[in-house]
Amino acid sequence: MTTTPRTDSVSGFSSLGLAPKLVASVAALGYEEPTPIQREAIPLLREGRDLIGLAGTGTGKTAAFTLPMIDRLAVHTARKTAGARALVLVPTRELAMQVSEAIHKYAKGSPLTVVPLYGGAPMDQQIRALRRGADIVVATPGRALDHLRRQTLDLRALEVLVLDEADEMLDMGFADDIDAIITQTPETRQTALFAATMAPRIAAIAGKHLRNPSRVTIAHEKRAAGKLPRIRQTAYFVGRPQKMAALGRILEFENPRSAIVFCRTRIEVDELADTLSAHGFGAQALHGGMEQKQRDRVMQGFRTEKAEILVATDVAARGLDIKHVSHVINYDVPTSPEVYVHRIGRTGRIGRDGIAITLAHPREHRFLHAVEALTRQKIEVLPLPSVADLRARRLDATREQLREQLAKGGFDAARAIVEALAQDFDVFDVAAAAVTLVHQAADSTMPAAEVERAPAHGRQDARHPRGDRKH
């Protein structure tokens, strides 16, 4: 095995040798520059090398193997084969859907087709999709083996095999299934294996199925304990469809004085800033696709607190030094624990308390563990604030506002009304009725129902359900 480090500082996907159409497709999706695993892995995979990629969840591994795969297959799209040309094995049905969706987006405009295979979906529907033709198959091991046994999946012409989150697949007991699947692929295939760490069992499977692989490791930075003593770190497990509603709920509950919300892409930044503004939050977008004058104007508004929420990409937020930021919210899990630390370090400045909030999918619990290992601090996983929680928070806020108003005085006109009502009612009832009227008006803007929460996977039960063993 060899390790091939890259030391060039050229940024951008165009520097990685990908086809211009593919680079344009990535840019259209709003990605500004490759992550470390993408910079290292893509050139090696484009050379046709087998690869071991060691990197944690959220580092951009999907694009690291998907982009060179598409680049390779798109060159020979005119060549028709009887079966799949690429197979991506993943541990869970959720990841199969996620990876399939990503490949579909990156391959947009090309004739390449992608079919996901996982348990919980009708077998006959998947069989029809395979018969129509599938260049790329994304599958859980159990369901892939089911199709191989039925002879509805043909791997004899396979060019690329990816084992994504291989350590997790081994944890789930898929080692024999993986071996059985690989025996039905050509020895000439290119194989890429991705895992969080180079455990002995990963080394064993790599030695068995990979040929002289290059090895790319995205190492964690060493950081002294106690670096973030005044930042309270929390996380909420949220499914992707509920993410926007969950963010609105959290913002209303936290009522931040000044917050930075981090997204991965420019498109997501623009869409999220527009949605937040439409819901009454003072939000501004900041990303690398904006002109410098526009970025300066946004930053000036945020520094002077004319905008309370800045929605930004990591690239655009580099060098950002705003002392009054009360909250940092990771709308998307960052690309690495180190990026997480850099993000949340923008709150809790000069002795102030800060709050860092992360919206994570349940399967991203490993990322949270990696952050805790790096910072040696606990991330508290909480349930989303309920409608009742919001009402209680608003009552607390009203109480504080009343204290301030009572201390300031200047309410003689209102006092006359209270004195008149006190002739017929208890003065405490009068005050309570006034507070109730305020909150009835506020309740008209409250969400009518609870946000649907992702399946609760507590930290004690971090090995979340993976789906059916056979699928």
Buried (B, 14 or more C-beta within 10 A) or exposed (E): EEEEEBEEEEEBBBBBEBBEBBBBBBBEBBBBBBBBBBBBBBBBBBEEBBBBBBBBBBBBBBBBBBBBBBBBBBEEEEEEBEBBBBBBBBBBBBBBBBBBBBBBBBBEEBEBBBBBBBBEBEBEEBBEBBEEBBBBBBBBBBBBBBBBEEEBBBBEBBBBBBBBBBBBBBBBEBBEBBEBBBEBBEEEBBBBBBBBEBBEBBEEBBEEBBEEBBBBBBEBEEBEEEEBEEBBBBBBBBBEEBBBBBBBBBBBBBEBEBBBBBBBBBBBBBBBBEBBBEBEBBBBBBBBBBEEEEBEEBBEBBBEEEBBBBBBBBBBBEEBEBEEBBBBBBBBBBBBBBBBBBBBBBBBBEEEEBBBBBBBBBBBBBBBBBBBEBBEBEBEBEEBBBBEBBBEBBBEEBEEEBEEEEEEEEEEEEEEEBEEBEEEEEEEEBEEEBEEEBEEEBEEEEEEEEBEBBEEBEBEEEEBEBBEEEB
